Each structure stands twice: as C-alpha cells, then as structure tokens.
Amino acid sequence: MLKIALTNLRRYNEGELVFEWIDLPCDDFEPIFDKLGHDEYFISDFECEINYIELSEYADLPLLNELAQKYDKLDRQEKFTLQAIVEAETNDLSKAFEILENECYIFYEVENLEELAEEFIEDGLFGKIPKELESYIDYEKIARDLKYEGYIKTSVGIICFY
C-alpha cells in the first residue's frame, strides 16, 4: 500500500544520502534503524497505491504504519471509496480514514454522473416512469443537477458527502 524512503537527516545534512525503502506496514523497524544509524529521519520519497496522497517529510512513522495496516484490511469497495474520499475531500490519509469510518458519504462505482442518473431512473428514485416517456429523459441535465447537489466524479466512481 505504502512504500517510503526513510533517510538519515544528520548524514543528509553532511552531504551523504543514506536511505532505505520500507514497505508499510512493517512489523519491525529496528533492523532498518540499525542499518541507517540511530539518528533523526525524514521521508525523502514515497509511493502509494492511493493517488493524490501527500505525506509530510516528518510524518509520524508509527501512524503511517497503522494506516497501512488498516488499508490492508479493507475490501475492494472500501479501497475504492477511500480513493474517492482522497480525490474529492482530502489528500491527508488520516483524515480520509476518519471520513471512511464515519460513513458520512455515499459512493457509487460508476463512470460518470450520466450513468448514475440512469441508475437512479432504473431504481425508481424519481418514481415510476412509463416506458413511452423514457426516451425523453435528459440524463445530462439530471447529471448536472446531481453535480450541483454535491455529487463528485472521481477516478473510481461518484461520491457525495452528507
């Protein structure tokens, strides 16, 4: 889920780049600290499955590890939802997990707002529509209204917060 380059700050300031790539979650950091030297550290680079995440150079390593453990326990739908939260609301992983756990959103795994509008019509959200009127439905206008109502398109689907 998350891979960080942990860099020795003292040695970096002395002109020597000493770092180690770590896959999170990690069970034991001690061998890594032994290899890098027991000094202060910073995150010089990172790779993440979740797009648009931002990490501070001095992010809390135990917290990042805990978040990576949480991510590993998520199912496919929850991972998509977390990605949508990051894109639509916050690029802070802790805050994104908080929103995910509070369930103050609704997520639809669809390509765009027009497709969601079609799904709403099929599910009867606007009442029973006679077959002979279905060809007159303007899905683009319904999609526009959904956007105004707070439905947000992301790379993995549509999310709306309430």
N, C-alpha and C positions, 0 to 999 in steps of 0.2 A: 504494500500500500504506500509506504513512505520510505524513502531512502535519503539519508542525509550525509553530507561530507562534514565530519566533525574535525575542526582544525585547532591546533595548539596556538593560542593567542600570543604567548610570550615569544615563541620561536618565530611566529609570523612577523611580529614587530621587530625581530632581529634580522629579518630578511630571509628566513628559511621557511618554506612551505611544507609543513608536516600535517598531514590529514589522513583520515581513514573513512571510507564509505561504510555506512552502517545501515542494514535493513531493519526497519522497525515493524513490528515490535521485536525487541531484543531482550532475551532473558537475563543476560549478564554483561554489564558494561565494563566490569573491572579489567578483563584482558585488553580491551581497547584503550582504557586509560593507562594501563601499564605500557602499552606499545607507544602511545603518544607522549607519555610523561604526565605526571600529576600536576598540571597547571590549570590555568583558565582556558576555556574553549569557546569557540563560536562556530556557527553553522555557515560554512562558506558556499555551500551549494545544496540543492535538494532536487529530488524527483518525486512526483506524486501521481497516483492514479487519478486523483481528483483534479480536474483542470481549474485554473484560476486561484488556487490556494496561495496565500502569501505567508511566509514564515519570517519571523524576526531572526537576525543573526544570533541573538541571545535568547531564543525561545527556551522555555522550560523543558529540558530533556525528559524528565520523568512524565510530565504531562503529555508530551508528544508520543511517548511510548504507550501511555494509557489510551490515548485517542486511536493509535494504530491498532491496539488490541480490540477496542470497540468496533473499529471498522471491519476487522477480520470476522467478527461475529455477525455482521449484517448480512441479510439475504440480498439477492439481486435487486429486488424492488426498492429496498431501503438504500442501497448504494446509489441507485438512480435518483432517488428522492434527495439524498444528501448532495449529490452533484447539482441538482436543480436549485436547492437552497443556496449553495455556494454561488452559483451564477446569478440568481435573482436577488439575493438578500445580503449576503456577507461573504467575504473571502477569508474570514477567520474560522479556522477549523473548530475551535472550541465553541464558538457561538453557533456555528452550523449544527453541531451535535445537540446543543441545547434546544434549538428550534425543532430538530428532528424528534427529540424526546418529548417535547411539549405538545407535539401534534397539533399545532395551530395553522394548519395548511391542508390543502387537498392537492394531490398530484395525479396527473393523467399522463399515461405513457402513450402519447400521440405525437404526430409530426408537427402539427400546426393548429392554429385556432379554428380554421375552417373544418378540419377533421373533428375537432372537439365539438363544434356546433352541430355537425352531422350526428355525432354520437348522442348529444343532448336531445336532438329531434327523435332519433330512433328509440331512445329510452323513455320518451314521452314527457320530458321535462317541461315542454310547452303545451302539454295536453295532447289529446288525440287529434291528429291531423289527417283528414280524409286523403286517400290515395290520389284523387284527382287534383289536389292542391299542392302535393309535394314538389312538383316541378317548378312551382312559383316561389319556393323558399329561396331567399337570398342569403346563402351561408357566409358570404363575405361581410355583409352588414352585421350579421349576428356575431361573427368573429371580431369585428371592430368594436361592437358593444361589449363583448367579453373582455377585450383589452382595456377598455375604459373602466370596467368593473374590477380590474386588478389581476386578471389572468395574465401570466407572464410566460412567454415562449423561451425555452432553454434548449440546449443541445440534446437533452434526453427526454424532453416532454414539456408539458404545461403545468405550472404551479400557481396556486392562488393562496395567499395568506389571509387569515381572518382573525 
